[in-house]
């Protein structure tokens, strides 16, 4: 089995390489560079730890309610796989600055790309996210959010040329962002691949919710300028 098919077979890992990007869009003209660390929980040496997946991304605020972004997954790159993403996030409802119980609402579209540099194999997955978010601290820009991340598998076959039976990967998520003028810090938890079996796959994932999916934990740090 070549590397890219092996990676594609691990649906929990591939749909969880990064946390949400810019739940709340950047200000118009603002730029940000973000690094993130984390992934699905695995059992390793008697411990349960997040996979140490890393990625970097750049974002730019086209408008106050519209941000574009792109990223590169550095862990995958170290294994000879170029994994990147290009996307856009749009704010449809702005949270009420005077009422912390009224949420904002945003949606994003991302194209996720993989290229095996050794065998030149190629795959891509469309992704659509939707999030509600609340400014819980009206004296700052801190907020928390809940939402869903939806990945779509377009291939008709899985590994070993088996038919692809599930073309939708569903990932509920929740997080908190500590947002300062020049820096922001994000912690996110994600229930990964809820509609996929976690049995008989390559990685020994922690299985807190039975035979489907897994739990992912992520930490992100952004520099804004």
C-alpha positions as a Markdown table, in Angstrom:
| # | Residue | x | y | z |
|---|---|---|---|---|
| 1 | Unk | 0.0 | 0.0 | 0.0 |
| 2 | Unk | 1.5 | 3.4 | -0.9 |
| 3 | Unk | 1.7 | 6.2 | 1.6 |
| 4 | Unk | -1.1 | 8.4 | 0.4 |
| 5 | Unk | -3.6 | 5.5 | 0.4 |
| 6 | Unk | -2.4 | 4.6 | 3.9 |
| 7 | Unk | -3.0 | 8.1 | 5.1 |
| 8 | Unk | -6.4 | 8.3 | 3.3 |
| 9 | Unk | -7.4 | 5.0 | 5.0 |
| 10 | Unk | -6.9 | 6.7 | 8.5 |
| 11 | Unk | -10.0 | 8.8 | 8.2 |
| 12 | Unk | -9.9 | 10.0 | 11.8 |
| 13 | Unk | -6.4 | 11.4 | 11.3 |
| 14 | Unk | -6.9 | 12.9 | 7.9 |
| 15 | Unk | -10.1 | 14.8 | 9.0 |
| 16 | Unk | -8.4 | 16.1 | 12.1 |
| 17 | Unk | -5.0 | 17.5 | 11.1 |
| 18 | Unk | -6.0 | 21.1 | 12.2 |
| 19 | Unk | -8.5 | 22.9 | 14.3 |
| 20 | Unk | -11.0 | 25.4 | 13.0 |
| 21 | Unk | -9.6 | 28.3 | 11.0 |
| 22 | Unk | -10.8 | 31.8 | 11.9 |
| 23 | Unk | -14.2 | 31.1 | 13.4 |
| 24 | Unk | -14.5 | 34.9 | 13.7 |
| 25 | Unk | -13.1 | 36.6 | 10.6 |
| 26 | Unk | -10.1 | 39.0 | 10.8 |
| 27 | Unk | -10.6 | 42.7 | 10.5 |
| 28 | Unk | -10.4 | 44.2 | 7.1 |
| 29 | Unk | -6.8 | 44.4 | 6.0 |
| 30 | Unk | -5.5 | 42.4 | 9.0 |
| 31 | Unk | -3.1 | 39.5 | 8.5 |
| 32 | Unk | -2.3 | 36.6 | 10.8 |
| 33 | Unk | 0.1 | 33.7 | 10.9 |
| 34 | Unk | -1.0 | 30.7 | 13.0 |
| 35 | Unk | 0.8 | 27.6 | 14.2 |
| 36 | Unk | -1.1 | 24.7 | 15.7 |
| 37 | Unk | -0.3 | 21.4 | 17.5 |
| 38 | Unk | -2.5 | 18.5 | 18.3 |
| 39 | Unk | -4.7 | 15.8 | 16.9 |
| 40 | Unk | -6.7 | 12.7 | 17.8 |
| 41 | Unk | -5.9 | 11.0 | 21.1 |
| 42 | Unk | -3.9 | 7.8 | 20.8 |
| 43 | Unk | -2.6 | 5.2 | 23.2 |
| 44 | Unk | 1.2 | 5.4 | 23.4 |
| 45 | Unk | 3.6 | 3.8 | 26.0 |
| 46 | Unk | 0.8 | 3.3 | 28.4 |
| 47 | Unk | -0.5 | 6.9 | 28.1 |
| 48 | Unk | -3.2 | 8.6 | 26.2 |
| 49 | Unk | -1.9 | 11.6 | 24.3 |
| 50 | Unk | -2.9 | 13.7 | 21.3 |
| 51 | Unk | -1.1 | 12.9 | 18.1 |
| 52 | Unk | 1.5 | 15.7 | 17.7 |
| 53 | Unk | 0.4 | 16.9 | 14.3 |
| 54 | Unk | 1.6 | 20.4 | 13.3 |
| 55 | Unk | 0.5 | 22.9 | 10.7 |
| 56 | Unk | 1.0 | 26.6 | 9.9 |
| 57 | Unk | -1.4 | 28.9 | 8.1 |
| 58 | Unk | -1.8 | 32.5 | 6.9 |
| 59 | Unk | -5.0 | 34.5 | 6.9 |
| 60 | Unk | -6.0 | 37.9 | 5.4 |
| 61 | Unk | -9.1 | 39.9 | 6.1 |
| 62 | Unk | -10.7 | 40.9 | 2.8 |
| 63 | Unk | -13.5 | 42.6 | 4.7 |
| 64 | Unk | -14.5 | 42.7 | 8.3 |
| 65 | Unk | -16.8 | 39.7 | 7.7 |
| 66 | Unk | -14.7 | 37.9 | 5.1 |
| 67 | Unk | -11.3 | 36.2 | 5.5 |
| 68 | Unk | -9.3 | 34.0 | 3.2 |
| 69 | Unk | -6.6 | 31.6 | 4.4 |
| 70 | Unk | -4.1 | 28.9 | 3.3 |
| 71 | Unk | -2.1 | 26.4 | 5.2 |
| 72 | Unk | 0.6 | 23.7 | 5.1 |
| 73 | Unk | 0.7 | 20.6 | 7.3 |
| 74 | Unk | 4.3 | 20.3 | 8.4 |
| 75 | Unk | 4.1 | 16.9 | 10.0 |
| 76 | Unk | 2.8 | 15.4 | 6.8 |
| 77 | Unk | 5.6 | 17.2 | 4.9 |
| 78 | Unk | 8.2 | 15.4 | 7.0 |
| 79 | Unk | 6.9 | 12.1 | 5.7 |
| 80 | Unk | 7.0 | 13.2 | 2.0 |
| 81 | Unk | 3.4 | 14.1 | 1.7 |
| 82 | Unk | 2.4 | 17.7 | 0.8 |
| 83 | Unk | -0.8 | 18.4 | 2.6 |
| 84 | Unk | -2.3 | 21.9 | 2.2 |
| 85 | Unk | -5.5 | 23.8 | 2.4 |
| 86 | Unk | -7.1 | 26.9 | 0.9 |
| 87 | Unk | -10.3 | 28.4 | 2.2 |
| 88 | Unk | -12.6 | 31.3 | 3.0 |
| 89 | Unk | -14.7 | 32.1 | 6.1 |
| 90 | Unk | -17.8 | 34.4 | 6.0 |
| 91 | Unk | -19.5 | 35.9 | 9.0 |
| 92 | Unk | -23.3 | 35.9 | 8.4 |
| 93 | Unk | -24.4 | 37.1 | 11.9 |
| 94 | Unk | -22.4 | 39.4 | 14.1 |
| 95 | Unk | -22.6 | 38.7 | 17.9 |
| 96 | Unk | -24.3 | 41.4 | 19.9 |
| 97 | Unk | -21.7 | 43.5 | 21.6 |
| 98 | Unk | -24.1 | 44.4 | 24.4 |
| 99 | Unk | -25.7 | 41.0 | 24.9 |
| 100 | Unk | -23.2 | 38.2 | 25.5 |
| 101 | Unk | -26.0 | 35.6 | 25.1 |
| 102 | Unk | -26.6 | 36.4 | 21.4 |
| 103 | Unk | -24.2 | 34.4 | 19.2 |
| 104 | Unk | -22.5 | 35.2 | 16.0 |
| 105 | Unk | -22.6 | 32.7 | 13.1 |
| 106 | Unk | -20.0 | 32.0 | 10.5 |
| 107 | Unk | -19.4 | 29.4 | 7.8 |
| 108 | Unk | -16.2 | 28.4 | 5.9 |
| 109 | Unk | -15.3 | 26.4 | 2.9 |
| 110 | Unk | -11.9 | 24.7 | 2.6 |
| 111 | Unk | -10.2 | 22.6 | -0.1 |
| 112 | Unk | -7.8 | 20.1 | 1.5 |
| 113 | Unk | -5.1 | 18.8 | -0.8 |
| 114 | Unk | -2.6 | 15.9 | -0.6 |
| 115 | Unk | 0.3 | 15.0 | -2.9 |
| 116 | Unk | 2.7 | 12.1 | -2.4 |
| 117 | Unk | 6.0 | 13.5 | -3.5 |
| 118 | Unk | 7.5 | 10.0 | -4.1 |
| 119 | Unk | 4.7 | 8.4 | -6.2 |
| 120 | Unk | 2.9 | 11.6 | -7.3 |
| 121 | Unk | -0.5 | 10.4 | -6.0 |
| 122 | Unk | -3.1 | 13.1 | -5.5 |
| 123 | Unk | -6.2 | 13.5 | -3.4 |
| 124 | Unk | -8.5 | 16.3 | -2.2 |
| 125 | Unk | -11.4 | 16.7 | 0.2 |
| 126 | Unk | -13.9 | 19.6 | 0.2 |
| 127 | Unk | -14.8 | 20.8 | 3.7 |
| 128 | Unk | -17.6 | 22.9 | 5.0 |
| 129 | Unk | -17.7 | 24.2 | 8.6 |
| 130 | Unk | -20.4 | 26.1 | 10.5 |
| 131 | Unk | -19.9 | 27.7 | 13.9 |
| 132 | Unk | -21.9 | 29.7 | 16.5 |
| 133 | Unk | -19.8 | 31.9 | 18.8 |
| 134 | Unk | -20.3 | 34.0 | 21.8 |
| 135 | Unk | -18.3 | 37.0 | 23.2 |
| 136 | Unk | -18.4 | 35.9 | 26.8 |
| 137 | Unk | -16.2 | 38.8 | 28.0 |
| 138 | Unk | -17.6 | 42.1 | 26.8 |
| 139 | Unk | -14.5 | 44.0 | 27.9 |
| 140 | Unk | -12.3 | 41.9 | 25.6 |
| 141 | Unk | -12.6 | 40.0 | 22.3 |
| 142 | Unk | -12.5 | 36.6 | 23.9 |
| 143 | Unk | -15.1 | 34.1 | 22.7 |
| 144 | Unk | -16.1 | 30.5 | 22.7 |
| 145 | Unk | -17.8 | 28.5 | 20.0 |
| 146 | Unk | -19.5 | 25.3 | 19.0 |
| 147 | Unk | -20.0 | 24.0 | 15.5 |
| 148 | Unk | -19.5 | 21.2 | 13.0 |
| 149 | Unk | -16.9 | 20.4 | 10.5 |
| 150 | Unk | -18.0 | 18.3 | 7.5 |
| 151 | Unk | -15.5 | 16.6 | 5.2 |
| 152 | Unk | -16.6 | 15.0 | 1.9 |
| 153 | Unk | -14.9 | 11.9 | 0.4 |
| 154 | Unk | -15.3 | 12.1 | -3.4 |
| 155 | Unk | -13.4 | 8.9 | -4.2 |
| 156 | Unk | -15.5 | 5.8 | -5.0 |
| 157 | Unk | -12.9 | 3.4 | -3.4 |
| 158 | Unk | -11.1 | 3.0 | -0.2 |
| 159 | Unk | -7.8 | 1.2 | 0.4 |
| 160 | Unk | -7.3 | -2.2 | -1.4 |
| 161 | Unk | -9.9 | -1.0 | -4.0 |
| 162 | Unk | -12.7 | -1.6 | -1.6 |
| 163 | Unk | -15.9 | 0.4 | -2.4 |
| 164 | Unk | -16.3 | 3.7 | -0.5 |
| 165 | Unk | -19.4 | 3.3 | 1.6 |
| 166 | Unk | -19.4 | 6.6 | 3.4 |
| 167 | Unk | -18.7 | 9.9 | 1.6 |
| 168 | Unk | -19.4 | 12.2 | 4.6 |
| 169 | Unk | -17.1 | 12.7 | 7.6 |
| 170 | Unk | -18.9 | 14.5 | 10.5 |
| 171 | Unk | -16.9 | 16.3 | 13.2 |
| 172 | Unk | -18.7 | 18.3 | 16.0 |
| 173 | Unk | -16.3 | 20.7 | 17.7 |
| 174 | Unk | -16.1 | 23.3 | 20.6 |
| 175 | Unk | -13.4 | 25.7 | 21.5 |
| 176 | Unk | -12.4 | 28.9 | 23.3 |
| 177 | Unk | -10.3 | 31.8 | 21.9 |
| 178 | Unk | -8.4 | 34.2 | 24.1 |
| 179 | Unk | -8.1 | 37.1 | 21.7 |
| 180 | Unk | -5.7 | 40.0 | 22.3 |
| 181 | Unk | -4.8 | 42.9 | 19.9 |
| 182 | Unk | -1.7 | 41.3 | 18.5 |
| 183 | Unk | -2.0 | 37.7 | 19.6 |
| 184 | Unk | -4.7 | 35.0 | 20.0 |
| 185 | Unk | -4.7 | 31.6 | 21.7 |
| 186 | Unk | -7.1 | 28.8 | 20.8 |
| 187 | Unk | -8.0 | 25.5 | 22.5 |
| 188 | Unk | -10.3 | 23.2 | 20.6 |
| 189 | Unk | -11.8 | 19.8 | 21.2 |
| 190 | Unk | -13.3 | 17.8 | 18.3 |
| 191 | Unk | -15.3 | 14.6 | 18.2 |
| 192 | Unk | -13.7 | 13.1 | 15.0 |
| 193 | Unk | -15.4 | 11.0 | 12.3 |
| 194 | Unk | -18.5 | 10.3 | 14.4 |
| 195 | Unk | -20.0 | 8.2 | 11.6 |
| 196 | Unk | -16.8 | 6.0 | 11.0 |
| 197 | Unk | -15.8 | 2.9 | 12.8 |
| 198 | Unk | -12.6 | 3.1 | 14.8 |
| 199 | Unk | -12.1 | -0.7 | 14.8 |
| 200 | Unk | -9.4 | -2.5 | 12.8 |
| 201 | Unk | -7.5 | 0.6 | 11.7 |
| 202 | Unk | -3.8 | 1.3 | 11.7 |
| 203 | Unk | -3.5 | 3.7 | 14.6 |
| 204 | Unk | -4.5 | 2.7 | 18.2 |
| 205 | Unk | -6.8 | 5.6 | 18.8 |
| 206 | Unk | -8.4 | 6.2 | 22.2 |
| 207 | Unk | -12.0 | 5.3 | 22.0 |
| 208 | Unk | -13.9 | 7.3 | 24.6 |
| 209 | Unk | -17.3 | 6.9 | 22.8 |
| 210 | Unk | -17.3 | 3.3 | 21.8 |
| 211 | Unk | -16.7 | 1.9 | 18.3 |
| 212 | Unk | -17.1 | 5.1 | 16.2 |
| 213 | Unk | -14.8 | 8.2 | 15.9 |
| 214 | Unk | -12.4 | 9.6 | 18.4 |
| 215 | Unk | -11.5 | 12.7 | 20.4 |
| 216 | Unk | -9.1 | 15.4 | 19.1 |
| 217 | Unk | -7.4 | 18.1 | 21.2 |
| 218 | Unk | -5.6 | 21.1 | 19.6 |
| 219 | Unk | -3.7 | 24.2 | 20.7 |
| 220 | Unk | -3.2 | 27.2 | 18.3 |
| 221 | Unk | -1.3 | 30.4 | 18.6 |
| 222 | Unk | -1.7 | 33.3 | 16.1 |
| 223 | Unk | 0.3 | 36.5 | 15.6 |
| 224 | Unk | -1.8 | 39.3 | 14.0 |
| 225 | Unk | -0.3 | 42.3 | 12.2 |
